[in-house]
C-alpha cells in the first residue's frame, strides 16, 4: 500500500471517529437536557403539593372547588382557578397524572 493510500485511510478513520464522538456527545447532551427538564417538572409538582399540604386555606379552597366551585366566593374562585392552571395541573385525587397521584397519597396520609 502506498503512503498516499495509508494517509487517506487514516484520514477516513479519523473522520469516522470524529463523527462517532460527536454523535455520542449529542446523545449525552440530550440525556442531560431531558434529565434537567424532568427535574424541573418534579420541582414544580413538589412545590405545588407542598403548598397544598402546608397551607390549610389553599387546601380547603381546592377541595371545595374540586367538588363544586360555585360554593366559593369570587376571591376563592380566582385562587382555585389559578391553582388549576399551574404546571402541576391543579390535580385532584380523582384526576390522573403525577400531581393527582401525589395528592391521593397525601390524602391517604392525612386520613390515616
C-alpha positions in Angstrom: 0.0 0.0 0.0 1.4 3.4 -0.9 1.9 6.2 1.6 -0.9 8.2 -0.1 -3.4 5.3 0.4 -2.3 4.9 4.1 -2.8 8.7 4.7 -6.2 8.6 3.0 -7.2 5.5 5.1 -6.1 7.2 8.3 -7.9 10.4 7.4 -11.1 8.4 6.7 -10.8 6.6 10.0 -10.2 10.0 11.7 -13.4 11.4 10.1 -15.4 8.4 11.1 -14.1 8.5 14.7 -14.9 12.2 14.9 -18.4 11.6 13.7 -18.9 8.9 16.3 -17.6 11.1 19.0 -19.9 14.0 18.0 -22.8 11.6 17.9 -22.0 10.3 21.4 -21.7 13.9 22.7 -25.0 14.9 21.2 -26.7 11.8 22.8 -25.1 12.6 26.2 -26.2 16.3 25.9 -29.8 15.2 25.0 -29.9 12.9 28.1 -28.7 15.7 30.3 -31.2 18.1 28.9 -34.1 15.6 29.5 -32.9 14.9 33.0 -32.8 18.6 33.8 -36.4 19.1 32.3 -37.7 16.2 34.4 -36.0 17.5 37.5 -37.6 21.0 36.9 -41.0 19.4 36.4 -40.6 17.4 39.6 -39.7 20.5 41.5 -42.7 22.4 40.2 -45.0 19.5 41.2 -43.3 19.2 44.6 -43.8 22.9 45.3 -47.5 22.7 44.3 -48.1 19.7 46.6 -46.1 21.4 49.4 -48.4 24.4 49.0 -51.5 22.2 49.4 -50.1 20.4 52.4 -48.7 23.3 54.3 -51.4 25.9 53.6 -54.8 24.8 55.1 -56.7 27.6 53.3 -55.3 26.8 49.9 -56.1 23.1 50.5 -59.7 24.0 51.7 -60.3 26.1 48.6 -59.1 23.4 46.3 -61.0 20.6 48.0 -64.3 22.6 47.8 -63.5 23.9 44.3 -62.9 20.4 43.1 -66.4 19.3 44.3 -68.4 22.5 43.5 -66.6 25.7 42.6 -69.9 27.7 42.9 -69.6 27.2 46.7 -66.5 29.5 46.7 -66.6 33.3 46.8 -65.1 35.3 44.0 -61.6 35.6 45.5 -61.6 31.9 46.4 -62.7 31.0 42.9 -59.8 33.1 41.4 -57.4 31.3 43.7 -58.9 27.9 42.8 -58.7 28.5 39.0 -55.2 29.9 39.3 -54.1 26.7 41.1 -55.8 24.6 38.4 -53.8 26.5 35.7 -50.5 25.7 37.5 -47.8 23.5 35.9 -48.9 20.7 38.2 -52.3 21.0 36.6 -54.2 21.7 39.9 -54.8 18.0 40.0 -57.4 16.5 42.3 -57.4 13.0 43.7 -59.9 11.9 41.1 -57.7 13.0 38.1 -54.8 11.1 36.6 -51.2 12.1 36.4 -48.3 12.8 38.7 -49.9 15.7 40.6 -53.1 13.6 41.2 -51.0 10.6 42.3 -49.2 12.7 44.8 -52.4 14.3 46.1 -54.0 10.8 46.5 -51.0 9.8 48.6 -51.3 12.9 50.7 -55.0 12.5 51.2 -54.4 8.9 52.3 -51.7 10.0 54.7 -54.0 12.7 56.2 -56.9 10.3 56.8 -54.6 7.7 58.3 
